Amino acid sequence: MLENALYYGDNLRILREYIPDNSIDLIYLDPPFNSKADYNILFKEPTGKPSEAQITAFEDTWHWTEETEAAFREIVDTASANVVEMMGSFRQFVGVNDVMAYLTMMCIRLIELRRVLKHLGSIYLHCDPTASHYLKILMDEIFDKKNFKNEIIWHYRKWPSGNRQFQRNHDVILFYAKTDSSERVFNQIDLMERTESTRRRFGKKKIVSGYDETGKRVPSQTLDEESAGVPRDDTWDIGRVPPIKQLFPTQKPEPLLSRIIRASTNEGDVVLDSFCGCGTTIVEAHRLNRKWVGIDITHLAINLIKWRIKDMFGLKAKKDYMVIGEPEDLAGAEELASQNRYQFQWWASSLIDAKPYRDKKKGADSGIDGYVYFHDEKDKIGKAIVQVKSGKVSVKDVRDLGHVIDREKAQIGILITLEKPTRGMRKEAITKGYHESPAFKGKFPRIQILTIEDLLSGKRPNTPPSLSVYKNAQRVNMVEQFDLDYDQSE
């Protein structure tokens, strides 16, 4: 197994193909459910075929399809008797609907996660109150109820919403061990202060084995050393990442992941996040000198993590860690384009560090797949419109890009193509002329055509020095905002 690696793809397939049995010390997962936000593609179905669940995953909703039925049948054929009976009862009670589709897809993945977890490992499953009660039953059967350790309540504050009910200000994190062994790593961290009444009662007396110096029984929450605090409880008050500072919708705060990692691993242990999003688990694992494995189904997320760990730690792909699943040649790019053209657009845009534009599946096509920003003159930022074409291209595509850059008052247009451009396309691009940059006193073609082969060989657009599409991260600290143009409302 590769350690310090990012995997692009369906996490079920990645787990089965790349992650060995008993190889992971800590698993954290935060699978999306019922957020009604358009921000992530979850995964393909176990057969590898596109499905309704794949398409509607942009809206973070689930539907029962032929693929879901196939996954359910696989569970029935291969899982333990207890899990099979539980899933059968769920299906009878819950019905064949979106919730059952979610439970089926989670069940088959949790079975794999238990397989890869070490004998002394721990798993933390993050869920919101709409699904935690179902997931706890699922976890009880897969990991055994005797290995349940805590239902952690992560409490936070946010702007009030809704009426005629109490404000919903917490998430649930289910903490299980693989086995109930006393040798399992669990570090007492972030101790809480003793209450004032306890300090007044015992003063500086040394407390030994639950009894004071006179042999009188003392409260069970006291520790052996009078200077120590009491163990952390299972309600954690940790602030959310404000929407204005989010790198990714549903981003979790670094202190939350830090507490989990420090509690259940030691330096050098391996941490896995199978829905790694913007990579907070990866960042904290690396900062705390743990090894890490991240999996996500969107190139948008993988590219964001690559930038984040480069900006924070100076890590470079292939040199300091591996990225598995990204196209490395033209054939791989063609395969990705045939599977999912939106993923292809995000990946191709990332090759030139373009900021991806909003999800174009909603509403009319604006003719914009991304932006590249650059210094143009004093106190003025220039921009290049990026279009990505995965199919046939013609002179019309060049003309259309010209209209878009005029409409958007952009200085440059960049057309990325999978196919080689025709002579007519290159001629048409030349007729659009040049942009003269006052700051750099140079001429830059207003329309530039780059093929995927060009980009894979190292060629880049001809623009003034570009600006990062991300705000700088504070080194080994909280990362500042990158506006993905997604709905980040509460």
C-alpha positions, 0 to 999 in steps of 0.5 A: 500500500502506498502511504502519503497518497491521494486516490481519485476514484470510487472509494469502494473500488480504491479500497478493494484494489489498493488498500490491504487488510489490517493496514490502517490505524485510524479511519475518519469519514464524513460521507455526505447525506441530505445536505441539499448542496451542490458540491460533490460527486460521490462515486460510481456504483460497484459495477462501474456503470453510471447511474441515477445515484451518480448523477443526482449526487451533485444534489447530495440525494440518493435514489434506489436504482438497479445499481443499488439493488445490485449492491444490496444483493452483494451484501446479502451474498457476501456479508455476515449473517447479522449484517444480512438480517439487519439490512433485510430488516432495514429494507422491510422497515424503511422501504425501498427509497432514498434512505435505503439507497444511502444505507446500502451504499454505506453498508458495503463500504463500511464492510471494506473499511473494517477489513482494512482497519488494523486489529487495534485500530479505531474508526470515527464516522461523522454524520448529521442528526438526520442519519446518525440513528440509522448509522449507529445500528449499521455500525453496531452490526458491522463493528460489533456493539461491544466495540462502540466507544462514544457518540461524540457530540460536536457542538458549534454555533451558527446563525439561527434558522428555522422556527418552532423548534430548537436550533440545530447546532451539533453533529454526531461522530460515532467512535468504534474500535475494531476490537475491544483490546486494552492495547488499542491506542487511546491518548488522554489529550486536551484534559478539562480543568477540574471544577472549582469545588473539586479544587477547594475540596482537595487543594494540593492533596495527592490523589492516588487510585481514587482515594485521598491520603486518609483513605476516603473515596474521592470522585471518580473523575479525578486523576492520579496527579493533583496537577492534572485535569480530568479526561475530556468528555464526549461533548466538544465545543469547537467552532465551525469553519465560517462559510466565508473561510471555507475551502469546500462546503461542509469543511470541518475545522482543523482542531476537530480532526486534530483532536481525533487524530491525536487521541487515536494514533501515535506518530508514524501511524496511518490515517485514512479518509475515504471521503476526503473533500478539501483534505482537512484530515490529510493536513492534520495527519501530516502536521502531526507526523502521521502517514495518510491516505485520502480518497475522493471522486472529484478531481476538483477535490484532489486538485484542491488538496494538492494545492493545500498541502503544497501551500502549507507544507511545500509538498509536491506530487510524485516527489513527496506523495503519490496521486493515483487515478489521474490521467497521465497520458492522452489515453487516460484523458480520453478515458476520463472524458468518456466517463464523465465530461465534468470531471474531465473539465475540472481535471483539464482546468487544473493543469493550468491552475484555472479556477473552476467555474460553477456547476454548469449542469444547472442552467444555461451553458455560459461558455465558461469552464474556468478562469485564470487571473493575472497581473495586468497593470497597476491595481488591475487584475486581468483574466483569461476565460478557459473553455475545455472541449472533450469532443469534436472541435471546429472553427465555430468553437474558436469564434464562440470563445471570441464572443465570450471574452468580448462579453465578459470583457476578458483579456485572453481566452484559452481553449483546451482541446482533447483533439488536435485543432485544425489549421482553420481554427489556428487561423481564426485564433490569430485573427483575434489579435493580441492583448498588450499588457501595460505592466509587462509590456508584452503582447499575448495572443487573445485566443490560445489553443492548447491540446491535452498533449501540450499540457501533459508535455509541460506547455502552458498558456502565454499570459502575464504572471498568473495569480493563485486562484486560492488565497494563501494558507497560513503555514500549518494552520487554518487555510483561508477561503477559496470561493468555489462559486458553490452554494455555501448557505447554511 
